[in-house]
């Protein structure tokens, strides 16, 4: 459990550091370009690669928190067996998609490892490694959830609270109501 928390904290810290480096590179490049007529040539390529890693790393962290889009209103109204079937189906579909992501990124990484980026010289396949890392992480989460679901140890998350009803609109008389059509 301690190793797991340490790994997740490391991923979060790496994402924050990558975001800070990306912002510093882009902002510094803008200041240098407009203020001094020069720039950091490597900035655009490296910040793009960092952005791809940030996107996939963020997708993993959101998947871990069950934060991706879902139709909880429908699932919460299902009987327990329907919820189980629905959740198992979703986890299997996600696992299938992660398999596609991993195999596609693996193929692209292999093809592009020999192609260096024009300015930085970093192999372009490094970008596709982010998809592999994300796919493996989310697939691991899917397998863990499937195991918990099928062994009966899945703890149902708290249902989303409904939004409060809006307050009633003030009663505007016929002369003050702009939406009211005049009587003909």
Backbone as a chain_set.jsonl record, in Angstrom:
{"seq": "XXXXXXXXXXXXXXXXXXXXXXXXXXXXXXXXXXXXXXXXXXXXXXXXXXXXXXXXXXXXXXXXXXXXXXXXXXXXXXXXXXXXXXXXXXXXXXXXXXXXXXXXXXXXXXXXXXXXXXXXXXXXXXXXXXXXXXXXXXXXXXXXXXXXXXXXXXXXXXXXXXXXXXXXXXXXXXXXXXXXXXXX", "coords": {"N": [[0.821, -1.193, 0.0], [1.979, 1.212, 0.741], [3.932, 1.477, -1.212], [2.295, 1.71, -3.437], [0.961, 4.164, -2.942], [3.203, 5.803, -2.969], [4.068, 5.503, -5.63], [1.864, 6.62, -7.017], [1.938, 9.226, -6.016], [4.394, 9.941, -7.058], [3.842, 9.892, -9.819], [1.967, 11.981, -9.953], [3.597, 14.123, -9.073], [5.537, 14.13, -11.108], [3.923, 14.856, -13.264], [3.158, 17.441, -12.49], [5.683, 18.668, -12.429], [6.401, 18.37, -15.13], [4.411, 19.942, -16.295], [5.099, 22.449, -15.257], [7.656, 22.794, -16.402], [6.944, 22.792, -19.103], [5.313, 25.102, -19.259], [7.202, 27.052, -18.502], [9.051, 26.802, -20.603], [7.506, 27.455, -22.901], [6.51, 30.023, -22.237], [8.942, 31.36, -21.757], [10.054, 31.152, -24.311], [8.246, 32.715, -25.799], [8.657, 35.251, -24.627], [11.393, 35.638, -25.217], [11.272, 35.574, -28.012], [9.553, 37.72, -28.767], [10.553, 39.815, -27.254], [13.332, 39.888, -27.6], [13.923, 39.046, -30.12], [14.841, 36.488, -30.62], [14.842, 32.948, -29.907], [14.168, 29.838, -28.164], [15.007, 27.122, -29.829], [14.497, 24.423, -29.431], [12.321, 24.369, -27.83], [9.609, 24.184, -28.781], [9.299, 21.548, -29.782], [9.976, 19.899, -27.564], [8.152, 20.791, -25.62], [5.781, 19.985, -26.817], [6.043, 17.193, -26.741], [6.101, 16.834, -23.966], [3.532, 17.727, -23.393], [1.954, 15.7, -24.543], [2.66, 13.541, -22.88], [1.684, 14.589, -20.458], [-1.063, 14.626, -21.0], [-1.734, 11.878, -21.33], [-0.844, 10.895, -18.851], [-2.517, 12.322, -17.116], [-4.961, 11.239, -17.942], [-4.716, 8.641, -16.963], [-4.634, 9.14, -14.168], [-7.168, 10.268, -13.769], [-8.776, 8.122, -14.535], [-8.174, 6.384, -12.488], [-9.488, 7.586, -10.391], [-12.098, 7.173, -11.066], [-13.177, 9.158, -12.722], [-13.871, 9.594, -15.366], [-16.221, 10.087, -18.063], [-19.48, 8.947, -17.378], [-22.644, 7.267, -17.081], [-24.111, 7.67, -14.542], [-26.643, 8.167, -13.489], [-28.349, 6.41, -14.79], [-27.185, 3.917, -14.153], [-27.416, 3.903, -11.361], [-30.124, 3.507, -11.016], [-30.541, 0.913, -11.683], [-31.156, -2.579, -10.87], [-29.243, -4.578, -8.468], [-27.989, -6.789, -9.88], [-28.093, -5.859, -12.506], [-26.459, -3.604, -12.295], [-24.016, -4.86, -11.756], [-23.612, -6.37, -14.131], [-23.512, -4.249, -15.933], [-21.249, -2.782, -15.034], [-19.208, -4.717, -15.301], [-19.308, -5.092, -18.065], [-18.542, -2.523, -18.932], [-15.926, -2.371, -17.893], [-14.719, -4.488, -19.295], [-14.99, -3.548, -21.937], [-13.439, -1.228, -21.766], [-10.981, -2.397, -21.174], [-10.53, -3.778, -23.559], [-10.284, -1.572, -25.308], [-7.985, -0.413, -24.22], [-6.174, -2.403, -24.853], [-6.134, -2.112, -27.643], [-5.064, 0.486, -27.754], [-2.528, 0.095, -26.583], [-1.324, -1.811, -28.339], [-1.37, -0.38, -30.761], [0.156, 1.929, -30.122], [2.527, 0.661, -29.469], [3.322, -0.39, -31.939], [3.646, 2.017, -33.388], [5.601, 3.284, -31.831], [7.759, 1.551, -32.205], [8.176, 1.915, -34.948], [8.897, 4.608, -35.034], [11.098, 5.04, -33.392], [13.517, 5.111, -34.629], [13.429, 7.472, -35.932], [14.537, 10.601, -35.511], [13.537, 13.648, -33.853], [13.424, 16.745, -35.638], [14.788, 19.049, -34.54], [15.478, 18.67, -31.772], [16.448, 16.071, -31.723], [15.486, 13.978, -30.265], [14.121, 10.733, -30.193], [11.164, 10.177, -32.082], [9.499, 8.173, -31.314], [9.365, 8.197, -28.567], [7.23, 9.728, -27.796], [5.054, 8.046, -28.268], [5.401, 6.183, -26.316], [4.147, 7.184, -24.104], [1.441, 6.621, -24.523], [1.538, 3.856, -24.317], [2.32, 3.53, -21.628], [0.13, 4.742, -20.326], [-1.971, 3.121, -21.275], [-1.233, 0.61, -20.202], [-1.389, 1.221, -17.473], [-4.148, 1.925, -17.117], [-5.307, -0.443, -18.03], [-4.411, -2.166, -16.039], [-5.864, -1.096, -13.884], [-8.44, -1.715, -14.818], [-8.35, -4.539, -14.787], [-8.006, -4.967, -12.044], [-10.426, -3.897, -11.043], [-12.262, -5.586, -12.333], [-11.609, -8.025, -11.108], [-12.339, -7.417, -8.443], [-15.079, -6.947, -8.82], [-16.027, -9.438, -9.785], [-15.424, -11.142, -7.699], [-17.021, -10.27, -5.728], [-16.179, -8.26, -4.028], [-16.311, -5.633, -4.648], [-16.728, -2.282, -3.827], [-19.389, -0.234, -3.812], [-19.352, 2.962, -5.249], [-20.165, 6.172, -3.805], [-23.363, 7.425, -4.671], [-23.975, 9.987, -7.102], [-24.893, 13.162, -5.949], [-28.06, 14.714, -6.39], [-28.582, 17.722, -8.276], [-29.436, 20.814, -6.706], [-32.771, 22.152, -6.816], [-33.584, 24.906, -8.927], [-34.221, 28.265, -7.748], [-37.586, 29.592, -7.616], [-38.779, 31.588, -10.34], [-39.087, 35.153, -10.246], [-42.295, 36.698, -10.023], [-43.216, 38.363, -12.674], [-45.148, 40.954, -13.788], [-47.592, 41.323, -16.5], [-46.732, 43.541, -17.977], [-44.049, 43.75, -17.38], [-42.823, 41.41, -18.119], [-40.62, 40.237, -20.401], [-40.746, 38.022, -22.06], [-43.342, 37.455, -22.579], [-45.914, 37.342, -24.911], [-47.707, 39.909, -26.505], [-51.226, 40.295, -26.079], [-53.411, 39.619, -28.722]], "CA": [[0.0, 0.0, 0.0], [2.87, 2.367, 0.79], [4.535, 1.57, -2.54], [1.257, 2.204, -4.347], [0.804, 5.607, -2.697], [4.429, 6.458, -3.408], [4.046, 5.538, -7.093], [0.867, 7.602, -7.46], [2.465, 10.561, -5.705], [5.464, 10.203, -8.028], [3.208, 10.24, -11.099], [1.412, 13.334, -9.815], [4.708, 15.081, -9.022], [6.119, 14.211, -12.451], [3.011, 15.638, -14.107], [3.279, 18.85, -12.088], [6.989, 19.146, -12.899], [6.315, 18.492, -16.582], [3.577, 21.108, -16.601], [5.891, 23.65, -14.953], [8.7, 22.914, -17.427], [6.299, 23.166, -20.359], [4.918, 26.51, -19.164], [8.417, 27.875, -18.514], [9.637, 26.788, -21.946], [6.665, 28.197, -23.848], [6.51, 31.437, -21.851], [10.285, 31.883, -22.021], [10.226, 31.274, -25.754], [7.463, 33.874, -26.248], [9.356, 36.463, -24.178], [12.616, 35.779, -26.011], [10.961, 35.832, -29.416], [8.997, 39.061, -28.95], [11.358, 40.823, -26.577], [14.731, 39.946, -28.016], [14.061, 38.614, -31.509], [15.409, 35.144, -30.726], [14.022, 31.991, -29.17], [14.74, 28.525, -27.875], [14.509, 26.315, -30.945], [14.073, 23.107, -28.952], [11.165, 24.565, -26.956], [8.339, 23.741, -29.359], [9.276, 20.086, -29.86], [9.986, 19.287, -26.233], [6.893, 21.095, -24.937], [4.745, 19.138, -27.422], [6.204, 15.847, -26.185], [5.671, 16.893, -22.566], [2.072, 17.848, -23.397], [1.401, 14.365, -24.8], [2.828, 12.773, -21.645], [0.745, 15.135, -19.473], [-2.412, 14.199, -21.354], [-1.911, 10.465, -21.005], [-0.711, 10.739, -17.401], [-3.762, 12.813, -16.526], [-6.019, 10.26, -18.231], [-4.551, 7.543, -16.009], [-5.04, 9.573, -12.827], [-8.625, 10.435, -13.751], [-9.352, 6.774, -14.563], [-8.012, 5.825, -11.147], [-10.497, 8.206, -9.522], [-13.412, 6.973, -11.703], [-13.635, 10.485, -13.102], [-14.245, 9.719, -16.769], [-17.659, 10.184, -18.29], [-20.3, 7.782, -17.108], [-24.064, 7.579, -16.958], [-24.429, 7.192, -13.201], [-28.081, 8.25, -13.227], [-28.937, 5.167, -15.286], [-26.641, 2.787, -13.393], [-27.948, 3.944, -9.995], [-31.514, 3.048, -11.019], [-30.568, -0.515, -12.012], [-31.052, -3.514, -9.743], [-27.842, -4.966, -8.23], [-27.451, -7.623, -10.951], [-27.915, -4.981, -13.663], [-25.251, -2.803, -12.034], [-22.857, -5.735, -11.906], [-23.439, -6.649, -15.563], [-23.11, -2.99, -16.568], [-19.869, -2.451, -14.67], [-18.317, -5.702, -15.92], [-19.277, -4.765, -19.497], [-17.741, -1.306, -19.105], [-14.517, -2.696, -17.64], [-14.233, -5.3, -20.411], [-14.866, -2.667, -23.106], [-12.276, -0.377, -21.535], [-9.804, -3.26, -21.293], [-10.346, -3.991, -24.996], [-9.761, -0.316, -25.872], [-6.592, -0.253, -23.78], [-5.389, -3.325, -25.67], [-5.935, -1.454, -28.939], [-4.148, 1.611, -27.552], [-1.178, -0.423, -26.335], [-0.754, -2.414, -29.551], [-1.143, 0.682, -31.742], [1.3, 2.746, -29.695], [3.722, -0.182, -29.557], [3.72, -0.42, -33.35], [4.132, 3.343, -33.773], [6.868, 3.543, -31.133], [8.791, 0.793, -32.902], [8.456, 2.541, -36.244], [9.414, 5.97, -34.91], [12.29, 5.148, -32.551], [14.669, 5.409, -35.484], [13.234, 8.804, -36.515], [14.74, 11.666, -34.518], [12.879, 14.934, -34.078], [14.357, 17.556, -36.423], [15.602, 20.012, -33.796], [16.015, 18.141, -30.514], [17.093, 14.778, -31.922], [14.826, 12.963, -29.439], [13.344, 9.839, -31.059], [9.735, 10.47, -32.074], [8.815, 7.069, -30.654], [9.209, 8.497, -27.137], [5.876, 10.247, -27.621], [4.114, 6.927, -28.238], [5.571, 5.451, -25.058], [3.148, 7.705, -23.165], [0.223, 5.841, -24.738], [1.759, 2.511, -23.772], [2.289, 3.64, -20.164], [-1.252, 5.01, -19.931], [-2.76, 1.927, -21.555], [-0.911, -0.42, -19.207], [-1.925, 1.646, -16.18], [-5.609, 1.812, -17.092], [-5.624, -1.872, -18.13], [-4.232, -2.704, -14.689], [-7.034, -0.687, -13.102], [-9.577, -2.511, -15.296], [-8.218, -5.904, -14.272], [-8.259, -4.927, -10.606], [-11.866, -3.704, -10.833], [-12.944, -6.822, -12.733], [-11.388, -8.999, -10.039], [-13.18, -7.041, -7.304], [-16.483, -7.135, -9.193], [-16.368, -10.85, -9.939], [-15.287, -11.834, -6.41], [-17.984, -9.697, -4.791], [-15.535, -7.331, -3.092], [-16.43, -4.269, -5.173], [-17.454, -1.35, -2.967], [-20.125, 0.702, -4.664], [-19.066, 4.362, -4.918], [-21.319, 6.976, -3.405], [-24.073, 7.971, -5.831], [-23.901, 11.436, -7.275], [-26.013, 13.877, -5.358], [-28.771, 15.499, -7.403], [-28.422, 19.169, -8.191], [-30.594, 21.434, -6.067], [-33.72, 22.785, -7.737], [-33.377, 26.357, -8.987], [-35.288, 29.006, -7.066], [-38.64, 29.99, -8.552], [-38.587, 32.891, -10.978], [-39.983, 36.167, -9.688], [-43.513, 36.91, -10.795], [-43.227, 39.642, -13.369], [-46.477, 41.237, -14.345], [-47.633, 41.274, -17.96], [-46.0, 44.658, -18.584], [-42.62, 43.616, -17.103], [-42.313, 40.143, -18.608], [-40.2, 40.413, -21.797], [-41.032, 36.827, -22.845], [-44.783, 37.336, -22.801], [-46.377, 37.938, -26.159], [-48.886, 40.75, -26.258], [-52.515, 39.743, -26.516], [-53.866, 40.158, -30.003]], "C": [[0.866, 1.258, 0.0], [3.525, 2.571, -0.571], [3.541, 2.143, -3.546], [1.066, 3.706, -4.182], [2.024, 6.38, -3.174], [4.465, 6.572, -4.93], [3.054, 6.574, -7.61], [1.325, 9.022, -7.173], [3.584, 10.928, -6.677], [4.895, 10.591, -9.387], [2.656, 11.657, -11.043], [2.52, 14.384, -9.812], [5.39, 15.235, -10.378], [5.231, 15.03, -13.389], [3.089, 17.124, -13.77], [4.598, 19.426, -12.582], [6.993, 19.32, -14.416], [5.504, 19.696, -17.006], [4.356, 22.395, -16.358], [6.98, 23.865, -16.002], [8.094, 23.366, -18.747], [5.897, 24.638, -20.355], [6.147, 27.412, -19.232], [9.032, 27.932, -19.908], [8.82, 27.624, -22.922], [6.682, 29.683, -23.519], [7.873, 32.074, -22.123], [10.538, 32.078, -23.505], [9.463, 32.477, -26.307], [8.175, 35.166, -25.867], [10.617, 36.681, -25.007], [12.314, 36.159, -27.461], [10.473, 37.262, -29.638], [9.851, 40.149, -28.312], [12.749, 40.993, -27.15], [14.967, 39.449, -29.444], [14.727, 37.264, -31.685], [14.505, 34.195, -29.95], [14.786, 30.71, -28.917], [14.178, 27.571, -28.927], [13.96, 24.967, -30.496], [12.737, 23.178, -28.198], [9.88, 23.965, -27.517], [8.235, 22.22, -29.382], [9.154, 19.442, -28.485], [8.678, 19.571, -25.499], [5.746, 20.279, -25.524], [4.826, 17.719, -26.869], [5.754, 15.799, -24.726], [4.149, 16.961, -22.49], [1.405, 16.492, -23.642], [1.512, 13.502, -23.543], [1.882, 13.266, -20.554], [-0.674, 14.647, -19.736], [-2.652, 12.746, -20.968], [-1.76, 10.202, -19.507], [-1.954, 11.206, -16.67], [-4.914, 11.858, -16.763], [-5.932, 9.079, -17.273], [-5.034, 7.947, -14.621], [-6.551, 9.752, -12.724], [-9.308, 9.069, -13.774], [-9.253, 6.124, -13.188], [-9.065, 6.35, -10.184], [-11.918, 8.001, -10.031], [-14.002, 8.29, -12.176], [-14.014, 10.641, -14.555], [-15.762, 9.702, -16.904], [-18.355, 8.86, -18.019], [-21.741, 8.218, -16.96], [-24.531, 7.016, -15.615], [-25.924, 7.217, -12.921], [-28.77, 6.963, -13.67], [-28.475, 3.98, -14.446], [-27.227, 2.75, -11.984], [-29.389, 3.456, -9.92], [-31.64, 1.555, -11.322], [-30.605, -1.364, -10.747], [-29.595, -3.965, -9.593], [-27.231, -5.825, -9.342], [-27.208, -6.791, -12.212], [-26.688, -4.1, -13.508], [-23.992, -3.627, -12.258], [-22.575, -6.007, -13.384], [-22.948, -5.4, -16.286], [-21.65, -2.67, -16.278], [-18.865, -3.433, -15.286], [-18.191, -5.422, -17.415], [-18.404, -3.548, -19.764], [-16.26, -1.605, -18.91], [-13.931, -3.544, -18.768], [-14.051, -4.458, -21.673], [-13.645, -1.762, -22.966], [-10.985, -1.176, -21.671], [-9.495, -3.546, -22.765], [-9.747, -2.745, -25.653], [-8.314, -0.077, -25.455], [-5.677, -1.212, -24.53], [-5.114, -2.744, -27.048], [-4.934, -0.311, -28.824], [-2.711, 1.121, -27.395], [-0.57, -0.991, -27.614], [-0.481, -1.359, -30.623], [0.053, 1.545, -31.392], [2.599, 1.954, -29.761], [4.238, -0.213, -30.996], [4.307, 0.925, -33.776], [5.463, 3.678, -33.094], [8.009, 2.805, -31.821], [9.176, 1.416, -34.233], [9.195, 3.864, -36.101], [10.621, 6.113, -33.993], [13.534, 5.483, -33.37], [14.568, 6.791, -36.124], [13.446, 9.865, -35.446], [13.925, 12.906, -34.878], [13.881, 15.866, -34.748], [15.285, 18.444, -35.601], [16.266, 19.373, -32.584], [16.778, 16.837, -30.694], [16.505, 13.671, -31.066], [14.033, 12.047, -30.373], [11.845, 10.127, -30.938], [8.924, 9.361, -31.411], [8.603, 7.288, -29.171], [7.794, 9.006, -26.856], [4.874, 9.107, -27.488], [4.27, 6.07, -26.988], [4.582, 5.935, -24.002], [1.839, 6.937, -23.297], [0.35, 4.435, -24.184], [1.668, 2.548, -22.252], [0.863, 3.855, -19.671], [-2.118, 3.768, -20.129], [-2.498, 0.815, -20.555], [-1.483, -0.066, -17.838], [-3.431, 1.474, -16.09], [-6.034, 0.353, -17.23], [-5.442, -2.553, -16.773], [-5.391, -2.343, -13.775], [-8.261, -1.491, -13.505], [-9.528, -3.927, -14.746], [-8.491, -5.962, -12.774], [-9.757, -4.791, -10.327], [-12.657, -4.941, -11.236], [-12.796, -7.895, -11.66], [-12.29, -8.692, -8.845], [-14.658, -7.259, -7.604], [-16.864, -8.61, -9.189], [-16.201, -11.65, -8.652], [-16.221, -11.261, -5.353], [-17.388, -8.725, -3.797], [-15.579, -5.886, -3.565], [-17.258, -3.431, -4.214], [-18.077, -0.297, -3.873], [-19.776, 2.133, -4.282], [-20.342, 5.101, -4.545], [-22.031, 7.5, -4.645], [-23.939, 9.486, -5.883], [-25.127, 12.084, -6.651], [-26.724, 14.673, -6.44], [-28.519, 16.988, -7.193], [-29.637, 19.768, -7.506], [-31.478, 22.105, -7.116], [-33.463, 24.285, -7.76], [-34.506, 27.079, -8.266], [-36.354, 29.424, -8.078], [-38.37, 31.39, -9.099], [-39.531, 33.904, -10.344], [-41.17, 36.383, -10.621], [-43.479, 38.309, -11.389], [-44.613, 39.828, -13.971], [-46.439, 41.233, -15.856], [-46.828, 42.395, -18.609], [-44.495, 44.482, -18.418], [-42.005, 42.356, -17.701], [-41.923, 40.275, -20.079], [-40.523, 39.203, -22.672], [-42.507, 36.698, -23.204], [-45.153, 38.041, -24.098], [-47.607, 38.787, -25.87], [-50.148, 40.075, -26.785], [-52.936, 40.406, -27.815], [-55.356, 40.266, -30.056]], "O": [[0.536, 2.247, -0.654], [3.66, 3.703, -1.035], [3.9, 2.956, -4.398], [1.015, 4.439, -5.17], [1.9, 7.478, -3.717], [4.846, 7.613, -5.466], [3.365, 7.324, -8.536], [1.126, 9.92, -7.991], [3.71, 12.086, -7.074], [5.399, 11.507, -10.035], [2.85, 12.443, -11.97], [2.4, 15.417, -10.47], [5.779, 16.34, -10.758], [5.729, 15.803, -14.208], [3.087, 17.968, -14.667], [4.635, 20.544, -13.095], [7.527, 20.303, -14.929], [5.858, 20.392, -17.958], [4.284, 23.327, -17.159], [7.203, 24.993, -16.443], [8.656, 24.22, -19.434], [6.115, 25.343, -21.34], [6.14, 28.42, -19.938], [9.483, 28.99, -20.346], [9.378, 28.413, -23.686], [6.848, 30.514, -24.411], [7.954, 33.183, -22.65], [11.164, 33.057, -23.911], [9.967, 33.182, -27.181], [8.287, 36.077, -26.687], [10.878, 37.799, -25.452], [13.021, 36.971, -28.058], [10.91, 37.938, -30.57], [9.864, 41.285, -28.787], [13.287, 42.1, -27.185], [16.104, 39.438, -29.914], [15.141, 36.924, -32.794], [13.495, 34.625, -29.393], [15.905, 30.527, -29.395], [12.988, 27.253, -28.903], [13.048, 24.431, -31.125], [12.102, 22.15, -27.96], [9.141, 23.303, -26.788], [7.191, 21.665, -29.038], [8.331, 18.552, -28.273], [8.148, 18.689, -24.825], [4.823, 19.913, -24.796], [3.801, 17.11, -26.563], [5.105, 14.843, -24.3], [3.541, 16.33, -21.626], [0.397, 16.176, -23.01], [0.561, 12.809, -23.182], [1.334, 12.46, -19.802], [-1.4, 14.297, -18.805], [-3.665, 12.425, -20.347], [-2.478, 9.369, -18.953], [-2.398, 10.567, -15.716], [-5.76, 11.679, -15.887], [-6.957, 8.571, -16.818], [-5.757, 7.194, -13.969], [-7.146, 9.42, -11.699], [-10.319, 8.877, -13.098], [-10.155, 5.394, -12.776], [-9.485, 5.643, -9.268], [-12.854, 8.59, -9.49], [-15.205, 8.512, -12.044], [-14.443, 11.723, -14.957], [-16.482, 9.346, -15.971], [-17.866, 7.794, -18.393], [-22.026, 9.395, -16.74], [-25.251, 6.019, -15.561], [-26.424, 6.366, -12.184], [-29.678, 6.481, -12.992], [-29.285, 3.132, -14.069], [-27.507, 1.669, -11.465], [-29.834, 3.03, -8.854], [-32.732, 0.995, -11.226], [-30.15, -0.936, -9.686], [-28.793, -3.755, -10.503], [-26.076, -5.616, -9.711], [-26.215, -7.002, -12.909], [-25.957, -3.87, -14.471], [-23.028, -3.162, -12.866], [-21.435, -5.888, -13.835], [-22.073, -5.48, -17.148], [-20.898, -2.324, -17.189], [-17.796, -3.026, -15.739], [-17.096, -5.502, -17.972], [-17.617, -3.54, -20.71], [-15.428, -1.137, -19.687], [-12.78, -3.347, -19.157], [-13.072, -4.631, -22.399], [-12.906, -1.554, -23.928], [-10.004, -0.681, -22.224], [-8.331, -3.555, -23.167], [-8.819, -2.845, -26.455], [-7.508, 0.407, -26.25], [-4.527, -0.875, -24.815], [-4.005, -2.863, -27.569], [-4.063, -0.15, -29.679], [-1.791, 1.669, -28.002], [0.577, -0.686, -27.941], [0.53, -1.435, -31.32], [0.873, 1.86, -32.254], [3.653, 2.508, -30.073], [5.437, -0.079, -31.238], [5.339, 0.972, -34.445], [6.344, 4.281, -33.707], [9.094, 3.357, -32.001], [10.35, 1.443, -34.602], [10.025, 4.209, -36.942], [11.125, 7.225, -33.832], [14.486, 6.071, -32.855], [15.506, 7.239, -36.784], [12.608, 10.012, -34.557], [13.66, 13.175, -36.049], [15.074, 15.788, -34.457], [16.462, 18.575, -35.939], [17.473, 19.513, -32.387], [17.665, 16.527, -29.898], [16.973, 12.534, -31.128], [13.337, 12.539, -31.261], [11.322, 10.297, -29.836], [7.788, 9.586, -30.993], [7.749, 6.637, -28.568], [7.235, 8.739, -25.792], [3.945, 9.19, -26.685], [3.365, 5.311, -26.64], [4.218, 5.178, -23.103], [1.196, 6.633, -22.293], [-0.609, 3.883, -23.645], [1.014, 1.697, -21.648], [0.436, 3.219, -18.707], [-2.905, 3.408, -19.254], [-3.431, 0.148, -20.106], [-1.997, -0.93, -17.127], [-3.94, 0.94, -15.105], [-7.019, -0.058, -16.615], [-6.234, -3.419, -16.403], [-5.852, -3.169, -12.987], [-9.04, -1.909, -12.647], [-10.541, -4.458, -14.292], [-9.131, -6.896, -12.29], [-10.295, -5.493, -9.471], [-13.617, -5.31, -10.559], [-13.758, -8.594, -11.342], [-12.928, -9.59, -8.296], [-15.408, -7.708, -6.737], [-17.905, -8.985, -8.65], [-16.779, -12.729, -8.523], [-16.216, -11.714, -4.208], [-18.038, -8.392, -2.806], [-14.96, -5.012, -2.959], [-18.36, -3.823, -3.832], [-17.388, 0.424, -4.594], [-19.889, 2.496, -3.111], [-21.446, 4.705, -4.92], [-21.378, 7.971, -5.576], [-23.811, 10.162, -4.863], [-26.251, 11.607, -6.811], [-26.076, 15.247, -7.314], [-28.277, 17.444, -6.076], [-30.754, 19.288, -7.698], [-31.003, 22.562, -8.156], [-33.156, 24.876, -6.725], [-35.621, 26.564, -8.18], [-36.057, 29.591, -9.261], [-37.812, 32.25, -8.417], [-40.644, 33.558, -9.949], [-41.056, 36.266, -11.841], [-43.686, 39.304, -10.694], [-45.158, 38.916, -14.594], [-45.36, 41.148, -16.444], [-46.291, 42.204, -19.7], [-43.728, 45.007, -19.226], [-40.781, 42.249, -17.779], [-42.802, 40.412, -20.93], [-40.572, 39.327, -23.896], [-42.864, 35.893, -24.064], [-44.756, 39.18, -24.344], [-48.453, 38.402, -25.063], [-50.128, 39.381, -27.801], [-52.822, 41.622, -27.97], [-55.908, 40.703, -31.066]]}, "num_chains": 1, "name": "protein.A"}
